[in-house]
Amino acid sequence: MLRWVLFTIFYILISLYGFQAIRTLTKVNWVHYVFIAIALIIAGNLILQFTFGSAGRVLSPSKSYAFGFILAFMLFNLFMIVFLFGEDIVRVITGLYSKFFGPKETFYMPSRRKFVSGIALGVAAIPFASMLYGMYKGKYNFKVIKHVLHFEDLPAAFDGYRITHISDIHSGSFDNRAEIEHAVNLIKEQRSDAILFTGDLVNNKSSEMLPWKDLFAELKADDGVYSVLGNHDYGDYIDWDSTAEKKQNLEELIALQKDMGYDLLLNEHRFIERDGQRIAVLGVENWGKGGFKKAGDLKKAAEGVKPDDFKILMTHDPSHWDEVVISDDYHYHLTLSGHTHGMQFGIEIPGWIKWSPIKYRYKHWAGVYREMGQYINVNRGFGYLGFPGRVGIWPEITVIELKRGKNSVIT
């Protein structure tokens, strides 16, 4: 309750500050009323959704949009405050100077300058428009990202082997079947030898996947479709009537993946063979630092795998690579993860800049990294969660080609 009170106070304060810029720019009353109405409607919708919307902690699409709109509006106001607060400091200093050093020793604080408010409004409109774009277009702006990785000990029979890596489907957030069909077709068009999915099929409940089951069951590859569980697949983020109900939900999710033709690896491995040579695909349950479930058992998954086997590991959370995998006695040539979503917000210009606030939480948060002769690819995610959009960090379908030799270029 206290959090809601503090949030309401904060929302009112920044909205009032933003309103000052609007009032400085124009004296037209209807513009003022429109701003106030937008502020009230956005706040009212949030209250409505979280009071009478889906029960418990389930973040339904309608709740997500309510959250998205208020986040965009608050960001709009916060950007204006950066400019207005700076001007207010100058105004106060000017007023104090006039009070103590002016000829009449009277306190005079100049009014806000119209052009400063205009600049503030123009700058604030950029992130506001970006957030709206992210909600309506960005979240389905699927990108196919390709990497070629070289390994000196890759079995010759697997030279040129292609893997499609997807992660974080989050089917409970989808609201546009045509866009999802387009994305699934993009995956199929890659014609990879294997498809590897690194967890978070749903947000909370197995039933979220039922409307999409037939579509994602279309994903096929000559060497199979492999999957692991992510932290959201266990149903840990909603309230269940009983432990048995929660357990049943997980069992249904496991059965559902089997029905879709996915080979779900629960601390297990499989061998893919070609011309008498083989590579190992290992999959562990979720393991994440910072309070996330630690059900992954790397040792168990590797039982029966030889140290000199070429190994591809699927683990949902990249912190597992940082904390356990990279220092393990076995050499895991390539690890595939997801989980971070790239925070669904950031700036990426290939060859120039790659930034997201999530980098301050995760050392490896998007793309390919190499340490101690081992690679990890952190997929930016297929779906979205919480904020119903993506800004600058687009949904990703990764295609990795394995080559025998040296000279991998990390981008």
KEKE-3310 file (N, C-alpha, C; in steps of 0.2 Angstrom, whole numbers, plus 5000, padded with zeros to 4 digits):
npx = (5004:5010:5019:5011:5005:5017:5021:5010:5010:5023:5020:5010:5017:5027:5019:5013:5024:5027:5016:5018:5027:5019:5009:5017:5021:5009:4994:4982:4967:4961:4971:4978:4968:4967:4980:4979:4968:4973:4983:4975:4967:4977:4982:4970:4967:4977:4975:4962:4965:4973:4966:4953:4957:4965:4967:4977:4995:4996:5002:4993:4989:4982:4985:4998:4999:4993:5003:5013:5008:5008:5021:5027:5021:5026:5040:5040:5037:5048:5059:5056:5057:5071:5076:5068:5070:5083:5083:5075:5084:5093:5084:5080:5093:5095:5084:5088:5100:5095:5088:5098:5108:5103:5098:5086:5084:5075:5065:5066:5060:5063:5051:5047:5056:5049:5055:5064:5055:5049:5060:5062:5050:5050:5062:5057:5047:5053:5058:5045:5038:5045:5043:5029:5030:5038:5028:5018:5024:5038:5039:5037:5046:5055:5071:5084:5098:5115:5129:5145:5155:5171:5180:5193:5193:5181:5172:5175:5164:5154:5157:5151:5139:5123:5114:5098:5094:5083:5074:5065:5050:5038:5023:5011:5010:5007:4998:4995:4992:4995:5008:5016:5015:5022:5035:5037:5038:5050:5059:5058:5062:5076:5081:5089:5100:5097:5086:5087:5079:5079:5071:5058:5044:5032:5023:5018:5008:5004:4993:4994:5001:4993:4984:4994:5001:4999:5005:5019:5023:5025:5038:5052:5067:5081:5089:5082:5072:5077:5074:5074:5070:5065:5065:5052:5044:5041:5031:5032:5029:5016:5001:4996:4982:4986:5000:5000:4993:5001:5012:5006:5004:5017:5020:5010:5015:5028:5023:5016:5026:5032:5022:5022:5033:5046:5061:5063:5076:5080:5091:5100:5107:5110:5116:5121:5124:5135:5142:5150:5155:5152:5143:5139:5123:5118:5107:5101:5091:5083:5095:5100:5108:5105:5093:5085:5078:5088:5089:5096:5108:5123:5133:5125:5119:5130:5134:5140:5145:5160:5175:5182:5172:5164:5154:5138:5129:5114:5107:5096:5099:5111:5120:5123:5133:5143:5145:5146:5148:5159:5170:5170:5176:5174:5175:5165:5160:5151:5139:5122:5110:5097:5085:5088:5082:5088:5083:5073:5075:5086:5101:5107:5119:5127:5144:5146:5139:5133:5121:5112:5102:5102:5115:5121:5117:5119:5133:5135:5124:5118:5120:5136:5149:5166:5176:5190:5192:5179:5163:5148:5131:5120:5103:5092:5079:5063:5050:5041:5039:5031:5034:5025:5032:5046:5061:5073:5080:5078:5066:5073:5080:5092:5105:5117:5132:5143:5160:5175:5191:5200:5199:5186:5174:5168:5153)
npy = (4994:5006:5008:5011:5023:5031:5031:5037:5050:5054:5053:5063:5074:5075:5076:5088:5096:5094:5100:5113:5117:5115:5125:5136:5137:5139:5148:5143:5137:5124:5116:5114:5107:5096:5090:5088:5079:5068:5064:5060:5050:5040:5037:5033:5022:5013:5011:5005:4993:4986:4985:4979:4970:4956:4943:4942:4941:4941:4947:4953:4956:4968:4974:4976:4985:4996:4998:5001:5013:5022:5022:5028:5041:5046:5046:5055:5067:5067:5069:5082:5089:5088:5099:5109:5110:5113:5126:5132:5132:5142:5153:5154:5157:5169:5177:5177:5183:5196:5199:5200:5208:5217:5233:5238:5228:5218:5203:5196:5185:5179:5174:5158:5155:5154:5148:5139:5130:5125:5119:5109:5102:5097:5089:5079:5073:5064:5052:5049:5046:5036:5026:5024:5019:5008:5000:4997:4994:4990:4979:4968:4969:4959:4953:4944:4938:4935:4924:4918:4906:4900:4885:4876:4863:4858:4844:4838:4834:4842:4854:4870:4868:4873:4882:4887:4899:4903:4912:4915:4916:4919:4918:4922:4935:4939:4947:4948:4938:4937:4944:4935:4923:4928:4929:4916:4910:4916:4910:4897:4899:4899:4887:4879:4866:4862:4867:4877:4881:4892:4893:4900:4899:4903:4916:4913:4903:4886:4886:4897:4895:4887:4893:4895:4884:4875:4883:4885:4872:4870:4872:4864:4854:4845:4839:4840:4849:4857:4861:4870:4874:4890:4903:4908:4898:4889:4894:4902:4915:4919:4917:4902:4890:4879:4868:4857:4861:4870:4861:4853:4862:4864:4851:4850:4859:4853:4842:4848:4853:4842:4837:4846:4842:4846:4842:4842:4846:4842:4844:4836:4827:4826:4817:4822:4815:4813:4805:4796:4805:4816:4828:4836:4840:4849:4852:4862:4864:4880:4891:4904:4919:4930:4928:4920:4905:4890:4877:4871:4858:4855:4846:4834:4835:4833:4820:4805:4812:4815:4823:4828:4829:4839:4852:4859:4870:4873:4885:4895:4907:4919:4922:4910:4905:4914:4912:4898:4889:4893:4891:4878:4861:4854:4859:4870:4873:4881:4891:4894:4906:4917:4926:4940:4949:4960:4970:4976:4988:5001:5006:5002:5002:4994:4991:5004:5008:4999:4998:4996:4998:4986:4981:4985:4976:4963:4956:4949:4952:4953:4946:4939:4933:4930:4921:4914:4905:4900:4902:4912:4915:4927:4928:4941:4939:4933:4936:4947:4955:4962:4978:4982:4981:4986:4995:5000:4988:4975:4961:4944:4932:4921:4915:4903:4899:4885:4884:4875:4879:4895:4912:4918:4932:4943:4951)
npz = (5000:5004:4994:4983:4987:4988:4974:4968:4973:4968:4954:4953:4956:4946:4935:4937:4936:4923:4917:4919:4909:4898:4900:4900:4887:4880:4881:4878:4884:4881:4878:4889:4897:4889:4892:4906:4906:4899:4908:4919:4913:4910:4922:4929:4921:4924:4938:4937:4930:4938:4949:4946:4936:4929:4941:4956:4954:4940:4925:4914:4896:4895:4907:4905:4895:4902:4911:4902:4895:4906:4910:4898:4898:4910:4908:4898:4905:4914:4906:4902:4915:4917:4909:4914:4928:4928:4923:4933:4944:4940:4939:4953:4958:4952:4958:4971:4971:4967:4978:4988:4983:4974:4968:4975:4984:4983:4981:4966:4954:4939:4926:4918:4903:4887:4876:4882:4888:4876:4870:4880:4878:4865:4866:4875:4868:4860:4867:4872:4860:4855:4864:4862:4849:4851:4858:4849:4837:4838:4846:4838:4829:4822:4821:4811:4817:4813:4816:4814:4820:4825:4828:4833:4837:4832:4826:4810:4802:4806:4801:4796:4801:4806:4818:4824:4836:4848:4861:4876:4873:4879:4878:4884:4883:4870:4857:4844:4831:4817:4817:4824:4817:4806:4812:4816:4803:4799:4806:4801:4788:4789:4789:4797:4804:4817:4830:4844:4859:4873:4884:4895:4890:4893:4902:4915:4916:4910:4901:4894:4882:4874:4864:4855:4852:4841:4831:4835:4835:4822:4820:4814:4813:4805:4814:4825:4838:4852:4869:4885:4902:4908:4920:4922:4918:4928:4936:4947:4949:4952:4962:4968:4971:4978:4982:4974:4963:4957:4954:4945:4934:4930:4925:4915:4906:4903:4896:4886:4878:4874:4866:4856:4849:4854:4861:4877:4888:4904:4914:4906:4892:4874:4860:4844:4829:4815:4801:4809:4819:4833:4841:4857:4865:4878:4891:4904:4919:4925:4931:4941:4947:4961:4967:4959:4953:4956:4949:4940:4935:4932:4932:4932:4920:4912:4913:4906:4895:4886:4891:4880:4870:4858:4864:4866:4876:4884:4893:4903:4910:4908:4919:4925:4916:4919:4933:4935:4924:4915:4923:4925:4925:4913:4896:4889:4874:4867:4874:4876:4879:4887:4894:4898:4890:4884:4891:4884:4880:4874:4865:4850:4838:4826:4827:4832:4844:4859:4870:4885:4900:4906:4906:4918:4927:4922:4916:4904:4892:4879:4863:4856:4866:4872:4882:4890:4880:4877:4871:4873:4868:4870:4868:4863:4865:4860:4863:4874:4890:4904:4901:4887:4874:4863:4863:4853:4856:4848:4845:4843:4832:4832:4821:4821:4814:4814:4812:4807:4813:4814:4819:4823:4822:4833:4835)
capx = (5000:5014:5022:5006:5005:5023:5020:5004:5013:5028:5016:5007:5022:5031:5014:5012:5030:5027:5010:5021:5030:5013:5006:5022:5021:5003:4989:4975:4965:4959:4977:4979:4963:4969:4986:4976:4964:4978:4986:4970:4965:4982:4982:4964:4967:4981:4971:4957:4967:4976:4960:4948:4959:4967:4968:4984:5001:4996:5002:4989:4991:4979:4989:5005:4998:4992:5009:5017:5006:5010:5029:5029:5019:5031:5046:5039:5037:5054:5063:5055:5060:5078:5077:5064:5073:5089:5081:5072:5089:5095:5079:5081:5099:5094:5080:5092:5104:5091:5086:5103:5113:5100:5098:5081:5084:5068:5066:5062:5062:5061:5047:5050:5057:5045:5059:5067:5049:5048:5065:5060:5044:5053:5066:5053:5043:5057:5057:5038:5036:5049:5040:5023:5032:5040:5022:5014:5028:5044:5039:5036:5051:5059:5078:5088:5105:5119:5136:5149:5160:5176:5182:5198:5192:5175:5172:5175:5158:5150:5159:5146:5133:5119:5109:5094:5093:5077:5073:5060:5044:5033:5017:5006:5010:5006:4991:4994:4994:4999:5015:5019:5015:5028:5041:5038:5040:5057:5063:5058:5066:5083:5083:5095:5101:5094:5083:5088:5075:5082:5067:5052:5039:5026:5024:5016:5004:5005:4988:4995:5004:4988:4982:5000:5004:5000:5010:5026:5024:5028:5046:5056:5074:5083:5092:5078:5071:5078:5072:5075:5065:5067:5063:5045:5041:5040:5025:5034:5027:5009:4999:4992:4978:4989:5007:4998:4991:5008:5016:5002:5005:5023:5019:5007:5020:5032:5019:5014:5032:5033:5017:5025:5039:5052:5065:5065:5081:5080:5098:5101:5110:5109:5121:5120:5129:5136:5148:5154:5157:5146:5143:5134:5119:5116:5102:5100:5085:5085:5100:5101:5110:5101:5086:5082:5078:5094:5088:5101:5113:5128:5136:5121:5118:5136:5135:5140:5148:5167:5178:5184:5167:5162:5148:5134:5126:5108:5105:5092:5101:5118:5123:5125:5139:5148:5146:5148:5150:5165:5175:5169:5182:5173:5176:5159:5163:5146:5133:5116:5106:5092:5083:5089:5078:5091:5079:5068:5076:5093:5103:5112:5121:5132:5151:5147:5137:5128:5120:5106:5103:5103:5122:5123:5114:5121:5139:5134:5117:5115:5125:5141:5155:5171:5181:5193:5191:5172:5158:5141:5127:5114:5098:5088:5072:5058:5044:5042:5036:5031:5032:5023:5035:5053:5064:5080:5082:5072:5066:5079:5081:5099:5107:5124:5135:5149:5165:5181:5196:5201:5196:5179:5174:5163:5150)
capy = (5000:5012:5009:5014:5030:5035:5031:5042:5057:5055:5054:5069:5079:5076:5078:5095:5100:5094:5104:5120:5118:5116:5132:5142:5137:5141:5150:5140:5132:5117:5112:5113:5102:5089:5087:5085:5073:5062:5062:5057:5044:5035:5035:5029:5015:5009:5009:5000:4987:4983:4984:4975:4966:4949:4942:4941:4945:4939:4953:4952:4961:4974:4977:4978:4991:5001:5000:5004:5020:5027:5023:5033:5047:5048:5047:5062:5072:5067:5073:5089:5091:5089:5105:5115:5110:5117:5133:5134:5134:5148:5158:5155:5161:5176:5180:5178:5189:5202:5200:5202:5212:5221:5240:5239:5223:5215:5197:5196:5179:5179:5169:5153:5157:5150:5144:5133:5125:5123:5114:5103:5098:5094:5083:5074:5070:5059:5046:5047:5043:5030:5021:5022:5015:5001:4996:4995:4991:4988:4972:4963:4971:4954:4953:4938:4940:4929:4924:4913:4905:4895:4881:4872:4856:4856:4838:4840:4832:4847:4861:4873:4866:4879:4882:4893:4900:4907:4912:4920:4917:4923:4917:4925:4942:4940:4950:4949:4932:4938:4945:4929:4919:4930:4927:4908:4909:4918:4904:4891:4900:4899:4880:4876:4859:4861:4873:4877:4886:4892:4894:4905:4898:4906:4920:4910:4897:4882:4887:4903:4893:4883:4896:4896:4878:4873:4887:4884:4865:4869:4872:4857:4854:4838:4836:4841:4855:4856:4866:4870:4878:4897:4905:4909:4892:4886:4897:4905:4923:4920:4913:4895:4888:4873:4866:4852:4864:4873:4856:4851:4867:4862:4844:4851:4863:4848:4838:4852:4854:4835:4836:4851:4840:4848:4838:4846:4843:4843:4842:4830:4829:4822:4817:4823:4811:4813:4802:4793:4810:4818:4834:4835:4846:4848:4857:4862:4868:4886:4893:4911:4922:4936:4926:4916:4897:4887:4870:4868:4853:4855:4839:4829:4835:4830:4813:4802:4816:4815:4829:4830:4830:4846:4853:4865:4870:4877:4887:4901:4913:4920:4922:4903:4905:4918:4909:4891:4886:4895:4889:4871:4857:4853:4865:4871:4877:4886:4891:4898:4909:4922:4929:4947:4953:4967:4975:4978:4995:5002:5009:4998:5004:4989:4994:5010:5008:4994:5000:4996:4999:4980:4980:4986:4970:4957:4957:4947:4953:4953:4945:4934:4935:4925:4921:4908:4900:4898:4907:4912:4919:4929:4930:4946:4937:4933:4940:4953:4954:4969:4984:4978:4984:4986:5001:4999:4981:4971:4954:4941:4925:4920:4909:4903:4894:4883:4882:4872:4883:4900:4919:4921:4939:4944:4958)
capz = (5000:5004:4987:4979:4989:4986:4967:4967:4975:4963:4948:4953:4956:4939:4930:4938:4933:4915:4915:4919:4902:4893:4902:4898:4879:4877:4886:4876:4889:4879:4878:4896:4899:4886:4896:4912:4904:4897:4914:4923:4910:4910:4929:4930:4918:4928:4944:4935:4928:4944:4954:4943:4930:4931:4948:4958:4951:4933:4921:4907:4891:4897:4913:4902:4891:4906:4913:4896:4894:4912:4909:4893:4900:4916:4905:4894:4910:4917:4902:4903:4921:4917:4907:4918:4934:4927:4922:4939:4948:4937:4941:4960:4960:4950:4962:4977:4969:4967:4985:4993:4980:4970:4971:4979:4989:4982:4978:4959:4951:4932:4924:4914:4896:4882:4871:4886:4888:4869:4869:4884:4876:4859:4868:4879:4864:4857:4871:4872:4853:4854:4869:4859:4843:4854:4860:4843:4831:4840:4849:4833:4824:4822:4817:4811:4818:4811:4818:4812:4826:4823:4833:4831:4838:4829:4822:4803:4799:4808:4798:4792:4805:4807:4823:4826:4843:4850:4868:4879:4869:4883:4874:4888:4881:4863:4855:4836:4828:4811:4818:4827:4811:4802:4815:4815:4796:4798:4809:4797:4782:4791:4787:4801:4806:4824:4833:4851:4863:4879:4890:4896:4885:4895:4908:4922:4916:4904:4897:4890:4876:4871:4858:4850:4852:4834:4827:4836:4833:4815:4820:4814:4810:4803:4820:4831:4841:4859:4874:4892:4906:4910:4927:4921:4916:4934:4939:4953:4950:4954:4968:4967:4977:4982:4979:4969:4957:4954:4951:4939:4929:4927:4922:4909:4902:4900:4892:4880:4874:4871:4861:4851:4846:4857:4866:4883:4892:4911:4916:4902:4886:4868:4855:4837:4826:4808:4798:4814:4823:4836:4846:4863:4866:4885:4893:4911:4921:4926:4936:4940:4953:4963:4970:4954:4955:4955:4948:4935:4938:4926:4933:4930:4913:4908:4914:4900:4890:4887:4891:4873:4866:4857:4868:4866:4882:4884:4900:4902:4913:4907:4925:4926:4913:4923:4940:4936:4918:4912:4927:4926:4923:4906:4892:4885:4868:4865:4878:4873:4885:4885:4900:4900:4885:4883:4895:4879:4879:4873:4859:4846:4831:4825:4826:4835:4851:4861:4877:4888:4907:4909:4907:4925:4931:4919:4912:4897:4891:4872:4858:4857:4870:4872:4888:4892:4874:4877:4869:4875:4864:4874:4864:4866:4867:4855:4865:4879:4897:4908:4896:4881:4868:4863:4860:4851:4857:4844:4846:4840:4830:4830:4817:4822:4810:4817:4807:4809:4811:4819:4816:4824:4823:4838:4834)
cpx = (5004:5017:5017:5005:5011:5023:5015:5007:5018:5025:5013:5012:5025:5026:5013:5018:5029:5021:5013:5024:5024:5010:5011:5022:5015:4998:4982:4973:4963:4965:4979:4974:4965:4975:4983:4972:4968:4981:4981:4968:4970:4982:4976:4964:4971:4978:4966:4959:4970:4971:4955:4950:4960:4969:4976:4989:5001:4997:4999:4991:4988:4982:4995:5004:4996:4998:5013:5015:5009:5018:5031:5027:5024:5038:5046:5040:5044:5059:5062:5058:5067:5079:5074:5068:5080:5088:5078:5078:5092:5090:5079:5087:5098:5090:5084:5097:5101:5089:5092:5108:5110:5099:5092:5080:5077:5069:5062:5065:5059:5056:5050:5051:5053:5050:5062:5061:5048:5054:5064:5055:5046:5057:5062:5049:5046:5056:5050:5036:5039:5045:5033:5025:5034:5034:5018:5018:5034:5044:5039:5041:5057:5066:5081:5095:5110:5126:5139:5155:5164:5179:5187:5197:5185:5176:5171:5168:5153:5152:5154:5139:5129:5114:5105:5093:5088:5077:5067:5054:5039:5026:5011:5005:5008:4999:4990:4996:4997:5006:5019:5020:5021:5034:5043:5041:5047:5061:5063:5062:5073:5085:5089:5095:5097:5091:5084:5084:5077:5078:5062:5047:5033:5028:5023:5013:5005:4999:4989:4998:4998:4986:4988:5003:5005:5005:5017:5028:5026:5035:5049:5063:5076:5086:5088:5077:5072:5076:5074:5070:5069:5063:5055:5041:5038:5034:5026:5032:5020:5007:4994:4988:4981:4996:5005:4996:4997:5012:5012:5003:5012:5023:5015:5011:5025:5029:5018:5020:5034:5028:5019:5030:5046:5055:5067:5070:5081:5086:5100:5105:5108:5115:5118:5126:5129:5143:5153:5157:5151:5148:5138:5130:5117:5111:5101:5094:5088:5090:5102:5103:5105:5094:5082:5083:5085:5093:5092:5107:5118:5131:5132:5120:5124:5138:5135:5143:5156:5170:5180:5179:5166:5155:5145:5129:5120:5106:5102:5095:5109:5123:5126:5132:5145:5150:5148:5151:5157:5171:5175:5175:5181:5174:5169:5160:5158:5141:5128:5112:5101:5091:5083:5084:5082:5087:5073:5069:5083:5094:5108:5113:5127:5139:5152:5145:5132:5127:5113:5107:5104:5110:5124:5121:5118:5128:5139:5126:5114:5121:5130:5147:5160:5175:5184:5192:5184:5168:5151:5137:5121:5109:5094:5081:5067:5052:5045:5038:5036:5029:5031:5026:5043:5056:5071:5083:5077:5072:5070:5078:5088:5101:5115:5127:5142:5154:5172:5187:5197:5197:5189:5179:5167:5160:5145)
cpy = (5006:5014:5013:5022:5034:5036:5037:5049:5058:5057:5061:5075:5080:5078:5086:5099:5100:5099:5111:5122:5119:5123:5137:5143:5140:5143:5147:5135:5125:5113:5110:5107:5095:5086:5084:5079:5067:5059:5058:5050:5038:5032:5031:5022:5010:5006:5004:4993:4983:4982:4979:4970:4959:4948:4941:4945:4943:4946:4951:4957:4968:4978:4979:4984:4997:5003:5004:5012:5025:5028:5028:5040:5050:5050:5054:5068:5073:5070:5080:5092:5092:5096:5111:5115:5114:5124:5136:5136:5140:5154:5159:5159:5168:5180:5181:5183:5196:5204:5203:5207:5217:5228:5241:5233:5219:5208:5197:5189:5179:5173:5164:5156:5152:5146:5138:5128:5122:5117:5107:5099:5094:5088:5078:5070:5064:5052:5044:5044:5037:5024:5019:5017:5008:4997:4994:4992:4987:4981:4967:4965:4965:4954:4946:4940:4934:4930:4918:4912:4899:4892:4876:4864:4854:4850:4840:4839:4838:4854:4864:4871:4873:4878:4888:4893:4905:4907:4916:4921:4921:4923:4921:4932:4944:4943:4951:4942:4932:4939:4939:4924:4921:4928:4920:4907:4911:4913:4898:4892:4899:4892:4877:4869:4857:4868:4872:4883:4886:4895:4900:4905:4902:4912:4917:4903:4893:4884:4893:4901:4889:4887:4896:4889:4875:4877:4886:4877:4864:4870:4865:4858:4846:4835:4837:4848:4854:4862:4865:4875:4885:4898:4906:4903:4888:4888:4900:4912:4924:4916:4907:4893:4882:4872:4861:4855:4867:4867:4853:4855:4865:4856:4845:4855:4858:4844:4841:4852:4847:4835:4841:4848:4842:4843:4842:4843:4846:4840:4836:4832:4824:4822:4818:4820:4812:4810:4799:4798:4812:4825:4833:4841:4845:4854:4856:4866:4875:4887:4900:4914:4928:4934:4922:4909:4894:4879:4867:4864:4852:4848:4833:4829:4832:4823:4809:4806:4816:4822:4832:4830:4837:4847:4860:4865:4875:4879:4894:4907:4914:4920:4915:4902:4908:4915:4902:4888:4887:4892:4881:4867:4855:4859:4865:4875:4883:4886:4896:4900:4914:4926:4937:4952:4959:4972:4978:4986:4997:5005:5004:5000:4999:4993:5001:5010:5002:4995:4999:4996:4992:4978:4981:4980:4964:4959:4955:4947:4953:4951:4940:4937:4929:4926:4914:4902:4898:4904:4906:4917:4921:4932:4936:4945:4937:4937:4946:4952:4961:4974:4980:4981:4983:4992:5000:4992:4977:4964:4950:4934:4925:4914:4909:4897:4892:4881:4880:4877:4889:4906:4920:4928:4940:4951:4959)
cpz = (5000:4998:4983:4981:4987:4978:4965:4968:4969:4956:4947:4952:4949:4934:4931:4935:4926:4913:4915:4912:4897:4894:4900:4890:4876:4882:4884:4881:4887:4879:4885:4899:4896:4890:4902:4911:4903:4904:4919:4920:4911:4917:4931:4927:4922:4934:4942:4933:4934:4950:4952:4938:4933:4938:4950:4955:4943:4929:4914:4902:4893:4903:4910:4899:4896:4909:4908:4895:4900:4912:4904:4895:4906:4913:4901:4899:4913:4913:4902:4909:4921:4914:4912:4925:4934:4926:4929:4944:4946:4940:4949:4962:4958:4955:4969:4977:4970:4974:4989:4990:4975:4973:4976:4985:4989:4979:4971:4956:4944:4930:4919:4906:4891:4878:4875:4886:4881:4868:4873:4881:4869:4861:4871:4874:4860:4860:4871:4866:4853:4858:4865:4853:4846:4856:4854:4837:4833:4843:4844:4827:4824:4818:4817:4811:4817:4813:4815:4817:4824:4829:4830:4832:4836:4825:4814:4800:4801:4805:4794:4795:4807:4813:4823:4833:4845:4858:4870:4875:4873:4880:4878:4886:4874:4862:4848:4833:4821:4812:4820:4822:4807:4805:4815:4808:4795:4801:4804:4791:4783:4789:4791:4803:4812:4826:4841:4855:4870:4885:4890:4890:4886:4900:4915:4921:4909:4899:4892:4883:4872:4864:4852:4849:4845:4830:4828:4835:4826:4814:4820:4811:4809:4810:4826:4834:4849:4863:4881:4895:4908:4917:4927:4920:4923:4938:4946:4955:4951:4960:4966:4973:4981:4978:4973:4962:4953:4950:4945:4933:4926:4923:4915:4904:4899:4895:4885:4875:4870:4865:4855:4847:4848:4862:4872:4887:4899:4914:4913:4896:4880:4864:4848:4833:4818:4806:4804:4819:4827:4840:4851:4864:4873:4887:4901:4913:4923:4932:4936:4947:4955:4964:4965:4956:4952:4954:4943:4938:4932:4926:4930:4923:4909:4909:4908:4894:4892:4887:4884:4868:4864:4860:4867:4872:4882:4891:4900:4904:4912:4913:4927:4922:4917:4930:4940:4929:4916:4916:4928:4923:4916:4902:4888:4880:4867:4870:4875:4879:4882:4891:4901:4895:4882:4886:4890:4878:4879:4867:4856:4839:4830:4823:4829:4843:4853:4869:4879:4896:4910:4910:4914:4929:4928:4914:4905:4896:4884:4867:4860:4861:4870:4878:4889:4886:4873:4875:4872:4870:4869:4870:4867:4867:4861:4857:4870:4885:4900:4903:4890:4874:4869:4860:4859:4852:4854:4846:4841:4838:4828:4826:4818:4818:4813:4811:4810:4808:4816:4816:4817:4825:4827:4836:4839)
residu = (MET:LEU:ARG:TRP:VAL:LEU:PHE:THR:ILE:PHE:TYR:ILE:LEU:ILE:SER:LEU:TYR:GLY:PHE:GLN:ALA:ILE:ARG:THR:LEU:THR:LYS:VAL:ASN:TRP:VAL:HIS:TYR:VAL:PHE:ILE:ALA:ILE:ALA:LEU:ILE:ILE:ALA:GLY:ASN:LEU:ILE:LEU:GLN:PHE:THR:PHE:GLY:SER:ALA:GLY:ARG:VAL:LEU:SER:PRO:SER:LYS:SER:TYR:ALA:PHE:GLY:PHE:ILE:LEU:ALA:PHE:MET:LEU:PHE:ASN:LEU:PHE:MET:ILE:VAL:PHE:LEU:PHE:GLY:GLU:ASP:ILE:VAL:ARG:VAL:ILE:THR:GLY:LEU:TYR:SER:LYS:PHE:PHE:GLY:PRO:LYS:GLU:THR:PHE:TYR:MET:PRO:SER:ARG:ARG:LYS:PHE:VAL:SER:GLY:ILE:ALA:LEU:GLY:VAL:ALA:ALA:ILE:PRO:PHE:ALA:SER:MET:LEU:TYR:GLY:MET:TYR:LYS:GLY:LYS:TYR:ASN:PHE:LYS:VAL:ILE:LYS:HIS:VAL:LEU:HIS:PHE:GLU:ASP:LEU:PRO:ALA:ALA:PHE:ASP:GLY:TYR:ARG:ILE:THR:HIS:ILE:SER:ASP:ILE:HIS:SER:GLY:SER:PHE:ASP:ASN:ARG:ALA:GLU:ILE:GLU:HIS:ALA:VAL:ASN:LEU:ILE:LYS:GLU:GLN:ARG:SER:ASP:ALA:ILE:LEU:PHE:THR:GLY:ASP:LEU:VAL:ASN:ASN:LYS:SER:SER:GLU:MET:LEU:PRO:TRP:LYS:ASP:LEU:PHE:ALA:GLU:LEU:LYS:ALA:ASP:ASP:GLY:VAL:TYR:SER:VAL:LEU:GLY:ASN:HIS:ASP:TYR:GLY:ASP:TYR:ILE:ASP:TRP:ASP:SER:THR:ALA:GLU:LYS:LYS:GLN:ASN:LEU:GLU:GLU:LEU:ILE:ALA:LEU:GLN:LYS:ASP:MET:GLY:TYR:ASP:LEU:LEU:LEU:ASN:GLU:HIS:ARG:PHE:ILE:GLU:ARG:ASP:GLY:GLN:ARG:ILE:ALA:VAL:LEU:GLY:VAL:GLU:ASN:TRP:GLY:LYS:GLY:GLY:PHE:LYS:LYS:ALA:GLY:ASP:LEU:LYS:LYS:ALA:ALA:GLU:GLY:VAL:LYS:PRO:ASP:ASP:PHE:LYS:ILE:LEU:MET:THR:HIS:ASP:PRO:SER:HIS:TRP:ASP:GLU:VAL:VAL:ILE:SER:ASP:ASP:TYR:HIS:TYR:HIS:LEU:THR:LEU:SER:GLY:HIS:THR:HIS:GLY:MET:GLN:PHE:GLY:ILE:GLU:ILE:PRO:GLY:TRP:ILE:LYS:TRP:SER:PRO:ILE:LYS:TYR:ARG:TYR:LYS:HIS:TRP:ALA:GLY:VAL:TYR:ARG:GLU:MET:GLY:GLN:TYR:ILE:ASN:VAL:ASN:ARG:GLY:PHE:GLY:TYR:LEU:GLY:PHE:PRO:GLY:ARG:VAL:GLY:ILE:TRP:PRO:GLU:ILE:THR:VAL:ILE:GLU:LEU:LYS:ARG:GLY:LYS:ASN:SER:VAL:ILE:THR)
# end
